[in-house]
């Protein structure tokens, strides 16, 4: 029967043979995917910059709370 070291060597050889056949194709596909991801990220960044320059910031009107000069109660209740 095979021992653990023999099985590991056989597994490594099988993986190396499969990688030799499929390696260039896998590397090419990974490169294409990286280029697509980079282009999409650049397009998103440009769209965000374009949107930031197109629309002015919204101003929401509200009421202000005057500053309180008194101290909060000692018993921990809110005013």
Chimera marker file (.cmm) of the C-alpha trace (Angstrom):
<marker_set name="trace">
<marker id="1" x="0.000" y="0.000" z="0.000" r="1" g="1" b="0" radius="0.5"/>
<marker id="2" x="1.039" y="3.594" z="-0.481" r="1" g="1" b="0" radius="0.5"/>
<marker id="3" x="2.209" y="5.685" z="2.401" r="1" g="1" b="0" radius="0.5"/>
<marker id="4" x="1.361" y="9.311" z="3.043" r="1" g="1" b="0" radius="0.5"/>
<marker id="5" x="4.543" y="10.627" z="1.423" r="1" g="1" b="0" radius="0.5"/>
<marker id="6" x="3.983" y="8.628" z="-1.786" r="1" g="1" b="0" radius="0.5"/>
<marker id="7" x="0.389" y="9.871" z="-2.055" r="1" g="1" b="0" radius="0.5"/>
<marker id="8" x="1.560" y="13.459" z="-1.527" r="1" g="1" b="0" radius="0.5"/>
<marker id="9" x="4.153" y="13.105" z="-4.321" r="1" g="1" b="0" radius="0.5"/>
<marker id="10" x="1.568" y="11.607" z="-6.697" r="1" g="1" b="0" radius="0.5"/>
<marker id="11" x="-0.879" y="14.395" z="-5.860" r="1" g="1" b="0" radius="0.5"/>
<marker id="12" x="1.765" y="17.054" z="-6.511" r="1" g="1" b="0" radius="0.5"/>
<marker id="13" x="2.654" y="15.481" z="-9.875" r="1" g="1" b="0" radius="0.5"/>
<marker id="14" x="-1.015" y="15.306" z="-10.925" r="1" g="1" b="0" radius="0.5"/>
<marker id="15" x="-1.569" y="18.937" z="-9.941" r="1" g="1" b="0" radius="0.5"/>
<marker id="16" x="1.579" y="19.997" z="-11.825" r="1" g="1" b="0" radius="0.5"/>
<marker id="17" x="0.423" y="18.191" z="-14.980" r="1" g="1" b="0" radius="0.5"/>
<marker id="18" x="-3.040" y="19.746" z="-14.796" r="1" g="1" b="0" radius="0.5"/>
<marker id="19" x="-1.564" y="23.169" z="-14.094" r="1" g="1" b="0" radius="0.5"/>
<marker id="20" x="0.768" y="22.862" z="-17.089" r="1" g="1" b="0" radius="0.5"/>
<marker id="21" x="-2.250" y="22.330" z="-19.354" r="1" g="1" b="0" radius="0.5"/>
<marker id="22" x="-4.637" y="24.850" z="-17.784" r="1" g="1" b="0" radius="0.5"/>
<marker id="23" x="-2.150" y="27.337" z="-16.287" r="1" g="1" b="0" radius="0.5"/>
<marker id="24" x="-1.814" y="29.733" z="-19.232" r="1" g="1" b="0" radius="0.5"/>
<marker id="25" x="-5.580" y="29.815" z="-19.735" r="1" g="1" b="0" radius="0.5"/>
<marker id="26" x="-6.175" y="30.496" z="-16.034" r="1" g="1" b="0" radius="0.5"/>
<marker id="27" x="-3.567" y="33.269" z="-16.009" r="1" g="1" b="0" radius="0.5"/>
<marker id="28" x="-5.093" y="34.854" z="-19.123" r="1" g="1" b="0" radius="0.5"/>
<marker id="29" x="-8.578" y="34.788" z="-17.615" r="1" g="1" b="0" radius="0.5"/>
<marker id="30" x="-7.306" y="36.248" z="-14.349" r="1" g="1" b="0" radius="0.5"/>
<marker id="31" x="-5.630" y="39.075" z="-16.284" r="1" g="1" b="0" radius="0.5"/>
<marker id="32" x="-8.831" y="39.825" z="-18.201" r="1" g="1" b="0" radius="0.5"/>
<marker id="33" x="-10.827" y="39.853" z="-14.971" r="1" g="1" b="0" radius="0.5"/>
<marker id="34" x="-8.342" y="42.219" z="-13.336" r="1" g="1" b="0" radius="0.5"/>
<marker id="35" x="-8.511" y="44.607" z="-16.312" r="1" g="1" b="0" radius="0.5"/>
<marker id="36" x="-12.320" y="44.586" z="-16.268" r="1" g="1" b="0" radius="0.5"/>
<marker id="37" x="-12.389" y="45.211" z="-12.501" r="1" g="1" b="0" radius="0.5"/>
<marker id="38" x="-9.921" y="48.088" z="-12.833" r="1" g="1" b="0" radius="0.5"/>
<marker id="39" x="-11.929" y="49.665" z="-15.670" r="1" g="1" b="0" radius="0.5"/>
<marker id="40" x="-15.188" y="49.380" z="-13.717" r="1" g="1" b="0" radius="0.5"/>
<marker id="41" x="-13.611" y="50.918" z="-10.613" r="1" g="1" b="0" radius="0.5"/>
<marker id="42" x="-12.273" y="53.804" z="-12.710" r="1" g="1" b="0" radius="0.5"/>
<marker id="43" x="-15.709" y="54.316" z="-14.307" r="1" g="1" b="0" radius="0.5"/>
<marker id="44" x="-17.412" y="54.363" z="-10.886" r="1" g="1" b="0" radius="0.5"/>
<marker id="45" x="-14.906" y="56.913" z="-9.604" r="1" g="1" b="0" radius="0.5"/>
<marker id="46" x="-15.431" y="59.144" z="-12.653" r="1" g="1" b="0" radius="0.5"/>
<marker id="47" x="-19.223" y="58.866" z="-12.283" r="1" g="1" b="0" radius="0.5"/>
<marker id="48" x="-18.999" y="59.891" z="-8.619" r="1" g="1" b="0" radius="0.5"/>
<marker id="49" x="-16.811" y="62.874" z="-9.514" r="1" g="1" b="0" radius="0.5"/>
<marker id="50" x="-19.197" y="63.876" z="-12.305" r="1" g="1" b="0" radius="0.5"/>
<marker id="51" x="-22.199" y="63.619" z="-9.990" r="1" g="1" b="0" radius="0.5"/>
<marker id="52" x="-20.426" y="65.684" z="-7.335" r="1" g="1" b="0" radius="0.5"/>
<marker id="53" x="-19.779" y="68.497" z="-9.814" r="1" g="1" b="0" radius="0.5"/>
<marker id="54" x="-23.267" y="68.357" z="-11.376" r="1" g="1" b="0" radius="0.5"/>
<marker id="55" x="-25.482" y="68.746" z="-8.342" r="1" g="1" b="0" radius="0.5"/>
<marker id="56" x="-24.964" y="71.358" z="-5.641" r="1" g="1" b="0" radius="0.5"/>
<marker id="57" x="-25.318" y="70.195" z="-2.052" r="1" g="1" b="0" radius="0.5"/>
<marker id="58" x="-28.822" y="70.263" z="-0.599" r="1" g="1" b="0" radius="0.5"/>
<marker id="59" x="-29.520" y="72.639" z="2.244" r="1" g="1" b="0" radius="0.5"/>
<marker id="60" x="-32.187" y="71.430" z="4.634" r="1" g="1" b="0" radius="0.5"/>
<marker id="61" x="-33.822" y="74.128" z="6.682" r="1" g="1" b="0" radius="0.5"/>
<marker id="62" x="-34.377" y="73.342" z="10.320" r="1" g="1" b="0" radius="0.5"/>
<marker id="63" x="-34.555" y="74.977" z="13.673" r="1" g="1" b="0" radius="0.5"/>
<marker id="64" x="-31.664" y="75.492" z="16.006" r="1" g="1" b="0" radius="0.5"/>
<marker id="65" x="-31.670" y="74.739" z="19.698" r="1" g="1" b="0" radius="0.5"/>
<marker id="66" x="-30.360" y="77.586" z="21.850" r="1" g="1" b="0" radius="0.5"/>
<marker id="67" x="-27.409" y="76.838" z="24.092" r="1" g="1" b="0" radius="0.5"/>
<marker id="68" x="-28.429" y="76.003" z="27.635" r="1" g="1" b="0" radius="0.5"/>
<marker id="69" x="-26.459" y="77.586" z="30.404" r="1" g="1" b="0" radius="0.5"/>
<marker id="70" x="-28.033" y="75.652" z="33.257" r="1" g="1" b="0" radius="0.5"/>
<marker id="71" x="-26.635" y="72.379" z="34.593" r="1" g="1" b="0" radius="0.5"/>
<marker id="72" x="-28.492" y="69.064" z="34.240" r="1" g="1" b="0" radius="0.5"/>
<marker id="73" x="-30.368" y="67.842" z="37.328" r="1" g="1" b="0" radius="0.5"/>
<marker id="74" x="-28.368" y="65.844" z="39.851" r="1" g="1" b="0" radius="0.5"/>
<marker id="75" x="-30.884" y="62.972" z="39.979" r="1" g="1" b="0" radius="0.5"/>
<marker id="76" x="-30.137" y="61.946" z="36.345" r="1" g="1" b="0" radius="0.5"/>
<marker id="77" x="-33.490" y="62.937" z="34.842" r="1" g="1" b="0" radius="0.5"/>
<marker id="78" x="-33.593" y="64.839" z="31.582" r="1" g="1" b="0" radius="0.5"/>
<marker id="79" x="-34.855" y="68.373" z="31.167" r="1" g="1" b="0" radius="0.5"/>
<link id1="1" id2="2" r="1" g="1" b="0" radius="0.2"/>
<link id1="2" id2="3" r="1" g="1" b="0" radius="0.2"/>
<link id1="3" id2="4" r="1" g="1" b="0" radius="0.2"/>
<link id1="4" id2="5" r="1" g="1" b="0" radius="0.2"/>
<link id1="5" id2="6" r="1" g="1" b="0" radius="0.2"/>
<link id1="6" id2="7" r="1" g="1" b="0" radius="0.2"/>
<link id1="7" id2="8" r="1" g="1" b="0" radius="0.2"/>
<link id1="8" id2="9" r="1" g="1" b="0" radius="0.2"/>
<link id1="9" id2="10" r="1" g="1" b="0" radius="0.2"/>
<link id1="10" id2="11" r="1" g="1" b="0" radius="0.2"/>
<link id1="11" id2="12" r="1" g="1" b="0" radius="0.2"/>
<link id1="12" id2="13" r="1" g="1" b="0" radius="0.2"/>
<link id1="13" id2="14" r="1" g="1" b="0" radius="0.2"/>
<link id1="14" id2="15" r="1" g="1" b="0" radius="0.2"/>
<link id1="15" id2="16" r="1" g="1" b="0" radius="0.2"/>
<link id1="16" id2="17" r="1" g="1" b="0" radius="0.2"/>
<link id1="17" id2="18" r="1" g="1" b="0" radius="0.2"/>
<link id1="18" id2="19" r="1" g="1" b="0" radius="0.2"/>
<link id1="19" id2="20" r="1" g="1" b="0" radius="0.2"/>
<link id1="20" id2="21" r="1" g="1" b="0" radius="0.2"/>
<link id1="21" id2="22" r="1" g="1" b="0" radius="0.2"/>
<link id1="22" id2="23" r="1" g="1" b="0" radius="0.2"/>
<link id1="23" id2="24" r="1" g="1" b="0" radius="0.2"/>
<link id1="24" id2="25" r="1" g="1" b="0" radius="0.2"/>
<link id1="25" id2="26" r="1" g="1" b="0" radius="0.2"/>
<link id1="26" id2="27" r="1" g="1" b="0" radius="0.2"/>
<link id1="27" id2="28" r="1" g="1" b="0" radius="0.2"/>
<link id1="28" id2="29" r="1" g="1" b="0" radius="0.2"/>
<link id1="29" id2="30" r="1" g="1" b="0" radius="0.2"/>
<link id1="30" id2="31" r="1" g="1" b="0" radius="0.2"/>
<link id1="31" id2="32" r="1" g="1" b="0" radius="0.2"/>
<link id1="32" id2="33" r="1" g="1" b="0" radius="0.2"/>
<link id1="33" id2="34" r="1" g="1" b="0" radius="0.2"/>
<link id1="34" id2="35" r="1" g="1" b="0" radius="0.2"/>
<link id1="35" id2="36" r="1" g="1" b="0" radius="0.2"/>
<link id1="36" id2="37" r="1" g="1" b="0" radius="0.2"/>
<link id1="37" id2="38" r="1" g="1" b="0" radius="0.2"/>
<link id1="38" id2="39" r="1" g="1" b="0" radius="0.2"/>
<link id1="39" id2="40" r="1" g="1" b="0" radius="0.2"/>
<link id1="40" id2="41" r="1" g="1" b="0" radius="0.2"/>
<link id1="41" id2="42" r="1" g="1" b="0" radius="0.2"/>
<link id1="42" id2="43" r="1" g="1" b="0" radius="0.2"/>
<link id1="43" id2="44" r="1" g="1" b="0" radius="0.2"/>
<link id1="44" id2="45" r="1" g="1" b="0" radius="0.2"/>
<link id1="45" id2="46" r="1" g="1" b="0" radius="0.2"/>
<link id1="46" id2="47" r="1" g="1" b="0" radius="0.2"/>
<link id1="47" id2="48" r="1" g="1" b="0" radius="0.2"/>
<link id1="48" id2="49" r="1" g="1" b="0" radius="0.2"/>
<link id1="49" id2="50" r="1" g="1" b="0" radius="0.2"/>
<link id1="50" id2="51" r="1" g="1" b="0" radius="0.2"/>
<link id1="51" id2="52" r="1" g="1" b="0" radius="0.2"/>
<link id1="52" id2="53" r="1" g="1" b="0" radius="0.2"/>
<link id1="53" id2="54" r="1" g="1" b="0" radius="0.2"/>
<link id1="54" id2="55" r="1" g="1" b="0" radius="0.2"/>
<link id1="55" id2="56" r="1" g="1" b="0" radius="0.2"/>
<link id1="56" id2="57" r="1" g="1" b="0" radius="0.2"/>
<link id1="57" id2="58" r="1" g="1" b="0" radius="0.2"/>
<link id1="58" id2="59" r="1" g="1" b="0" radius="0.2"/>
<link id1="59" id2="60" r="1" g="1" b="0" radius="0.2"/>
<link id1="60" id2="61" r="1" g="1" b="0" radius="0.2"/>
<link id1="61" id2="62" r="1" g="1" b="0" radius="0.2"/>
<link id1="62" id2="63" r="1" g="1" b="0" radius="0.2"/>
<link id1="63" id2="64" r="1" g="1" b="0" radius="0.2"/>
<link id1="64" id2="65" r="1" g="1" b="0" radius="0.2"/>
<link id1="65" id2="66" r="1" g="1" b="0" radius="0.2"/>
<link id1="66" id2="67" r="1" g="1" b="0" radius="0.2"/>
<link id1="67" id2="68" r="1" g="1" b="0" radius="0.2"/>
<link id1="68" id2="69" r="1" g="1" b="0" radius="0.2"/>
<link id1="69" id2="70" r="1" g="1" b="0" radius="0.2"/>
<link id1="70" id2="71" r="1" g="1" b="0" radius="0.2"/>
<link id1="71" id2="72" r="1" g="1" b="0" radius="0.2"/>
<link id1="72" id2="73" r="1" g="1" b="0" radius="0.2"/>
<link id1="73" id2="74" r="1" g="1" b="0" radius="0.2"/>
<link id1="74" id2="75" r="1" g="1" b="0" radius="0.2"/>
<link id1="75" id2="76" r="1" g="1" b="0" radius="0.2"/>
<link id1="76" id2="77" r="1" g="1" b="0" radius="0.2"/>
<link id1="77" id2="78" r="1" g="1" b="0" radius="0.2"/>
<link id1="78" id2="79" r="1" g="1" b="0" radius="0.2"/>
</marker_set>
